[in-house]
Amino acid sequence: MSDIQHDNTNKSKLLDYVICCIGAFAWRFSISNAQAYRYLNHYQGLSFLEKHYEIEHTFSVDDVIDDLTTVCLHNGGALTL
C-alpha cells in the first residue's frame, strides 16, 4: 500500500470515528447531530478526538463521551453528565 493510500485510509477511519462520536454525544445529551457538531467544534472536542484518536478509539463509546464532556467543560462548555 502506498503512503498516500495508507494516509487516506487513516483519515477515513478517523472521519468515521468522529462521526460516530458526534452521534453518540448527540444521543447522550438529547440534542441534534448538528448541535453536537457545533458544540464539540466550539469547545475543542473535535480537536481532542483528532489529537488523541490512537488511544481514544480503544475505549468504549461511553468513556469517550465522558472524556469529550470533560474536555468541553474545561473549555467553557456547559453540558454536564
MOLIN-V225091 format. One record per pair of residues at least 12 apart in sequence whose C-alpha atoms are under 7 Angstrom apart, sorted by the first residue. I is the first residue (numbers start at 0). J is the second residue. D is the distance in whole Angstrom. If there is no record, write none. Layout:
i={I/I}
j={J/J}
d={D/D}
This chain:
i={21/21/24/39/42/42/42/42/43/43/44/44/44}
j={35/36/64/71/71/74/75/76/71/74/67/70/71}
d={6/6/6/7/5/5/7/6/6/7/6/6/6}
